[in-house]
Amino acid sequence: MNWEIRNVHIADAQSITEILNPIIESGLYTILDKPFTVEAEKEFIANFPKRGVFHVAVNPDTQKIAGLQTVEPFATYTQAFDHVGIIGTYVDQSVRRQGVAASLFDATFEALPAQDYEKIFAYVRGDNPNALATYLKHGFRIIGTAQNHAKINGTYVDEILIEKFL
């Protein structure tokens, strides 16, 4: 399928929570541990950093959002990291392995230079090999492991640190 990739709109908040919350509630794929309300997601979108990139993947036939990808400045307390963004990717569980993530990565990589990013960074749960494989397929490389970095439902989880230079 050819997914339509566009910038997020505040009106997308409901659809985004419908993607994120089942992922969060599963406790398997993300370190996020509290579901989002639609109002909280609207606020997040409204206050998203100006240098950020926030794309959604839309099914062109149904106009249903199938995934999202964000890149935000890595840190705002110093200009030393202005060239680095931190990326997050979420795909609706019902459409995984259908090219949603690949379409999002293509659009995001194209948009990043205009926002003066030179490198993107991510943390991937060590027990999520499919997510890690997706990032590696799109040019990221592993730079380390933060052991027992997250504690999800009482269980420690390693975080794999990855990066990609643009």
Backbone as numpy.savetxt, mean C-alpha at the origin, in Angstrom:
# Nx Ny Nz CAx CAy CAz Cx Cy Cz
-7.59 -8.61 -17.20 -8.42 -7.43 -17.20 -7.55 -6.19 -17.20
-7.97 -5.17 -17.85 -7.30 -3.87 -17.82 -7.96 -3.01 -16.76
-7.29 -2.89 -15.64 -7.81 -2.11 -14.53 -7.62 -0.63 -14.79
-8.58 0.18 -14.44 -8.47 1.63 -14.53 -7.81 2.11 -13.25
-6.73 2.85 -13.37 -6.03 3.38 -12.21 -6.24 4.89 -12.19
-6.67 5.39 -11.05 -6.90 6.83 -10.91 -6.54 7.26 -9.49
-6.46 8.58 -9.32 -6.24 9.13 -7.99 -7.48 8.90 -7.13
-7.26 8.75 -5.85 -8.33 8.52 -4.90 -9.22 9.77 -4.79
-10.48 9.55 -4.45 -11.43 10.61 -4.14 -12.01 10.33 -2.76
-12.42 11.36 -2.06 -13.02 11.16 -0.73 -14.22 10.22 -0.83
-14.95 10.28 -1.93 -16.11 9.41 -2.11 -15.74 7.92 -2.16
-14.44 7.61 -2.28 -13.97 6.22 -2.32 -13.83 5.61 -0.93
-14.02 6.40 0.11 -13.74 5.94 1.47 -14.51 4.66 1.83
-15.78 4.59 1.50 -16.57 3.40 1.82 -15.97 2.16 1.16
-15.68 2.26 -0.13 -15.12 1.12 -0.86 -13.76 0.72 -0.30
-12.97 1.69 0.08 -11.64 1.39 0.62 -11.77 0.65 1.94
-12.69 1.08 2.81 -12.85 0.36 4.07 -13.37 -1.06 3.83
-14.13 -1.25 2.78 -14.63 -2.59 2.45 -13.51 -3.51 1.96
-12.43 -2.93 1.47 -11.24 -3.71 1.10 -10.33 -3.91 2.31
-10.04 -2.81 3.01 -9.08 -2.87 4.12 -9.57 -3.68 5.31
-10.80 -3.47 5.73 -11.25 -4.07 6.98 -11.23 -5.60 6.97
-11.65 -6.29 5.91 -11.51 -7.76 5.93 -10.04 -8.21 5.98
-9.16 -7.45 5.35 -7.73 -7.77 5.41 -7.22 -7.61 6.84
-7.60 -6.51 7.48 -7.19 -6.26 8.86 -7.76 -7.33 9.78
-9.06 -7.61 9.63 -9.73 -8.56 10.51 -9.19 -9.99 10.38
-8.63 -10.32 9.22 -8.05 -11.66 9.05 -6.81 -11.85 9.92
-6.12 -10.76 10.22 -4.90 -10.83 11.03 -3.74 -11.51 10.33
-3.80 -11.64 9.00 -2.80 -12.42 8.28 -1.87 -11.62 7.37
-2.30 -10.49 6.86 -1.57 -9.87 5.76 -0.98 -8.50 6.07
-1.37 -7.89 7.13 -0.94 -6.53 7.44 -0.70 -6.41 8.93
0.06 -5.41 9.31 0.25 -5.14 10.73 -0.84 -4.19 11.24
-1.65 -3.65 10.35 -2.79 -2.86 10.79 -3.67 -3.77 11.64
-4.12 -3.26 12.78 -4.85 -4.14 13.69 -6.22 -3.63 14.12
-6.63 -2.49 13.63 -7.94 -1.95 13.97 -8.66 -1.55 12.69
-9.88 -2.06 12.50 -10.64 -1.67 11.30 -10.86 -0.16 11.26
-11.05 0.35 10.05 -11.27 1.77 9.83 -12.75 2.07 9.67
-13.17 3.19 10.20 -14.51 3.68 9.90 -14.45 4.45 8.59
-15.59 4.62 7.97 -15.65 5.40 6.74 -15.22 6.84 7.03
-15.64 7.38 8.15 -15.26 8.76 8.50 -13.75 8.90 8.68
-13.13 7.92 9.33 -11.68 7.97 9.51 -10.97 7.89 8.16
-11.48 7.07 7.25 -10.86 6.97 5.93 -11.05 8.26 5.15
-12.19 8.88 5.26 -12.41 10.17 4.60 -11.41 11.20 5.10
-11.18 11.21 6.40 -10.22 12.14 6.99 -8.80 11.84 6.50
-8.46 10.55 6.42 -7.14 10.16 5.92 -6.95 10.66 4.49
-7.94 10.45 3.65 -7.85 10.89 2.25 -7.75 12.42 2.18
-8.58 13.11 2.95 -8.58 14.58 2.92 -7.25 15.16 3.37
-6.58 14.48 4.29 -5.32 14.99 4.84 -4.10 14.30 4.27
-4.28 13.56 3.19 -3.15 12.84 2.61 -2.08 13.83 2.18
-0.80 13.52 2.41 0.27 14.47 2.10 0.26 14.93 0.64
0.56 16.19 0.44 0.58 16.74 -0.92 1.59 16.03 -1.81
2.69 15.57 -1.24 3.69 14.85 -2.02 3.36 13.37 -2.15
2.26 12.97 -1.57 1.89 11.57 -1.62 1.25 11.20 -2.95
1.22 9.89 -3.18 0.54 9.31 -4.34 -0.45 8.30 -3.76
-1.71 8.44 -4.13 -2.76 7.56 -3.61 -3.63 7.15 -4.79
-3.41 5.94 -5.26 -4.15 5.42 -6.42 -5.13 4.34 -5.99
-6.21 4.25 -6.74 -7.13 3.13 -6.62 -7.23 2.45 -7.97
-7.45 1.13 -7.93 -7.68 0.34 -9.14 -9.18 0.08 -9.23
-9.75 0.40 -10.38 -11.19 0.30 -10.57 -11.49 -0.68 -11.70
-12.47 -1.54 -11.47 -12.95 -2.43 -12.52 -13.70 -1.56 -13.53
-13.25 -1.50 -14.78 -13.88 -0.59 -15.74 -15.32 -0.98 -16.09
-15.67 -2.23 -15.89 -17.03 -2.68 -16.20 -18.02 -2.34 -15.09
-17.60 -2.56 -13.84 -18.51 -2.37 -12.71 -18.26 -1.07 -11.94
-17.10 -0.43 -12.18 -16.65 0.77 -11.46 -16.39 0.49 -9.98
-16.24 -0.78 -9.63 -15.95 -1.16 -8.25 -14.44 -1.08 -8.01
-14.06 -0.51 -6.88 -12.65 -0.42 -6.51 -12.16 -1.79 -6.09
-11.02 -2.20 -6.67 -10.47 -3.53 -6.42 -9.19 -3.49 -5.59
-8.56 -2.33 -5.47 -7.32 -2.23 -4.72 -6.88 -0.80 -4.58
-5.86 -0.60 -3.77 -5.33 0.74 -3.55 -3.84 0.65 -3.26
-3.16 1.74 -3.54 -1.73 1.83 -3.26 -1.42 3.25 -2.85
-0.65 3.38 -1.78 -0.27 4.69 -1.29 1.25 4.80 -1.21
1.73 5.99 -1.47 3.13 6.33 -1.18 3.09 7.66 -0.44
3.70 7.65 0.72 3.77 8.85 1.55 5.24 9.16 1.84
5.54 10.41 2.20 6.91 10.70 2.62 7.32 9.79 3.76
8.55 9.30 3.71 9.04 8.38 4.73 9.04 9.02 6.11
9.46 10.27 6.18 9.50 11.00 7.45 9.37 12.48 7.16
8.71 13.19 8.07 8.53 14.62 7.87 9.30 15.45 8.89
9.99 14.80 9.81 10.70 15.53 10.86 12.08 16.03 10.41
12.51 15.62 9.21 13.79 16.05 8.67 13.71 16.04 7.14
14.45 16.89 6.50 14.49 16.90 5.04 15.43 15.84 4.48
16.19 15.19 5.35 17.16 14.19 4.91 16.50 13.01 4.20
15.23 12.78 4.48 14.51 11.66 3.87 13.52 12.11 2.79
13.61 13.34 2.34 12.63 13.85 1.37 12.57 13.03 0.08
13.64 12.37 -0.27 13.67 11.58 -1.51 13.10 10.17 -1.35
12.68 9.81 -0.12 12.23 8.46 0.18 10.73 8.46 0.49
10.03 7.52 -0.13 8.61 7.34 0.17 8.39 5.95 0.74
7.32 5.81 1.49 6.94 4.50 2.02 5.65 4.07 1.34
5.64 2.85 0.85 4.55 2.36 0.01 3.74 1.29 0.73
2.45 1.30 0.45 1.54 0.26 0.94 0.60 -0.15 -0.18
0.32 -1.42 -0.28 -0.51 -1.96 -1.36 -1.54 -2.90 -0.76
-2.79 -2.72 -1.16 -3.89 -3.55 -0.66 -4.80 -3.92 -1.82
-5.09 -5.20 -1.95 -5.95 -5.70 -3.02 -7.10 -6.48 -2.41
-8.30 -6.22 -2.89 -9.48 -6.94 -2.43 -9.21 -8.44 -2.56
-9.54 -9.18 -1.51 -9.25 -10.60 -1.48 -9.94 -11.37 -2.61
-11.03 -10.85 -3.12 -11.77 -11.56 -4.17 -11.16 -11.41 -5.56
-10.20 -10.51 -5.72 -9.61 -10.29 -7.06 -8.09 -10.41 -7.06
-7.54 -11.07 -6.10 -6.09 -11.25 -6.08 -5.65 -12.13 -7.24
-4.43 -11.87 -7.70 -3.82 -12.60 -8.82 -4.53 -12.33 -10.15
-5.09 -11.12 -10.26 -5.75 -10.73 -11.50 -5.16 -9.44 -12.08
-3.95 -9.09 -11.65 -3.26 -7.94 -12.22 -3.54 -6.61 -11.56
-4.27 -6.61 -10.45 -4.57 -5.35 -9.77 -3.29 -4.69 -9.27
-2.48 -5.44 -8.52 -1.25 -4.88 -7.97 -0.31 -4.42 -9.08
-0.18 -5.22 -10.12 0.72 -4.85 -11.23 0.28 -3.52 -11.85
-1.00 -3.35 -12.03 -1.51 -2.09 -12.60 -1.24 -0.92 -11.66
-1.43 -1.14 -10.38 -1.15 -0.08 -9.40 0.33 0.28 -9.40
1.20 -0.73 -9.38 2.64 -0.44 -9.40 3.03 0.36 -10.64
2.53 -0.01 -11.79 2.86 0.72 -13.03 2.50 2.19 -12.91
1.29 2.48 -12.46 0.84 3.87 -12.35 1.61 4.62 -11.27
1.87 3.96 -10.16 2.58 4.62 -9.07 4.02 4.92 -9.47
4.71 3.95 -10.07 6.09 4.19 -10.50 6.16 5.35 -11.48
5.17 5.48 -12.32 5.14 6.58 -13.29 4.94 7.93 -12.60
4.17 7.95 -11.52 3.84 9.20 -10.83 4.92 9.68 -9.87
5.74 8.79 -9.37 6.67 9.14 -8.29 7.74 10.18 -8.66
8.35 10.12 -9.84 9.38 11.12 -10.13 8.86 12.57 -10.08
7.62 12.78 -10.46 7.06 14.14 -10.43 6.91 14.65 -9.00
6.91 13.74 -8.04 6.83 14.11 -6.62 8.21 14.11 -5.96
9.25 14.01 -6.80 10.64 14.07 -6.34 11.08 12.88 -5.46
10.44 11.74 -5.66 10.90 10.53 -4.98 11.98 9.86 -5.81
13.00 9.36 -5.13 14.09 8.63 -5.77 14.14 7.17 -5.30
13.47 6.90 -4.19 13.52 5.58 -3.58 12.20 5.35 -2.84
11.74 4.10 -2.90 10.58 3.75 -2.09 10.93 2.56 -1.21
10.30 2.53 -0.08 10.64 1.61 1.00 9.35 0.97 1.50
9.43 -0.24 2.02 8.25 -0.88 2.60 8.68 -1.90 3.64
7.75 -2.19 4.50 7.85 -3.30 5.44 6.82 -4.33 4.98
7.21 -5.58 4.88 6.29 -6.66 4.52 6.36 -7.71 5.62
5.21 -8.15 6.06 5.19 -9.19 7.09 6.00 -10.40 6.64
6.81 -10.90 7.51 7.64 -12.06 7.19 6.85 -13.32 6.90
5.61 -13.36 7.37 4.76 -14.53 7.13 3.77 -14.29 5.98
4.10 -13.32 5.11 3.26 -13.04 3.95 4.11 -13.18 2.68
4.45 -14.42 2.31 5.34 -14.62 1.16 4.74 -14.15 -0.16
3.43 -14.15 -0.30 2.84 -13.69 -1.55 3.04 -12.19 -1.74
2.88 -11.42 -0.67 3.11 -9.98 -0.76 4.58 -9.70 -1.08
5.47 -10.41 -0.39 6.90 -10.22 -0.65 7.23 -10.54 -2.10
6.71 -11.63 -2.61 6.96 -12.01 -4.00 6.45 -10.95 -4.97
5.31 -10.35 -4.65 4.76 -9.30 -5.52 5.70 -8.10 -5.56
6.16 -7.68 -4.41 7.09 -6.53 -4.38 8.40 -6.86 -5.10
8.94 -8.05 -4.84 10.20 -8.43 -5.51 10.02 -8.47 -7.02
8.88 -8.95 -7.48 8.58 -8.99 -8.91 8.59 -7.59 -9.53
8.30 -6.58 -8.72 8.25 -5.21 -9.22 9.52 -4.42 -8.89
10.61 -5.13 -8.68 11.91 -4.49 -8.60 12.42 -4.15 -7.22
11.70 -4.51 -6.19 12.19 -4.26 -4.83 13.24 -5.31 -4.48
14.07 -4.97 -3.50 15.05 -5.93 -3.01 14.99 -5.93 -1.49
15.29 -7.08 -0.94 15.29 -7.22 0.52 16.56 -6.61 1.06
16.41 -5.80 2.11 17.59 -5.19 2.73 17.77 -5.62 4.17
16.80 -6.36 4.70 16.97 -6.85 6.07 15.68 -7.38 6.65
15.80 -7.88 7.86 14.65 -8.39 8.59 14.67 -7.81 10.00
13.56 -7.23 10.38 13.38 -6.77 11.76 12.65 -7.90 12.49
13.37 -8.61 13.33 12.82 -9.79 13.98 11.86 -9.39 15.10
10.77 -10.16 15.20 9.75 -9.91 16.22 9.35 -8.44 16.27
9.23 -7.85 15.11 9.01 -6.40 15.01 7.56 -6.01 15.28
6.63 -6.88 14.96 5.22 -6.61 15.22 4.68 -7.71 16.13
3.64 -7.35 16.87 2.98 -8.34 17.72 1.50 -8.29 17.35
1.05 -9.34 16.68 -0.31 -9.42 16.18 -1.06 -10.49 16.96
-2.10 -10.08 17.65 -2.89 -11.02 18.44 -2.02 -11.90 19.34
-1.01 -11.28 19.95 -0.15 -11.98 20.89 0.99 -12.77 20.26
1.10 -12.75 18.94 2.15 -13.49 18.25 3.12 -12.51 17.59
4.41 -12.74 17.80 5.42 -11.90 17.18 5.56 -12.24 15.70
5.76 -11.21 14.89 5.90 -11.36 13.45 7.12 -10.56 13.01
7.96 -11.18 12.20 9.09 -10.45 11.60 8.57 -9.52 10.52
9.30 -8.45 10.28 9.01 -7.55 9.18 10.21 -7.56 8.24
9.96 -7.81 6.96 11.00 -7.79 5.94 11.09 -6.36 5.41
12.28 -5.80 5.43 12.49 -4.45 4.94 12.92 -4.54 3.47
12.23 -3.79 2.62 12.53 -3.82 1.20 12.61 -2.40 0.66
13.32 -2.25 -0.46 13.46 -0.93 -1.08 13.57 -1.07 -2.58
13.29 0.03 -3.25 13.45 0.10 -4.70 13.92 1.52 -5.02
14.99 1.60 -5.79 15.45 2.89 -6.30 14.76 3.13 -7.64
14.32 4.33 -7.84 13.60 4.67 -9.06 14.55 5.12 -10.15
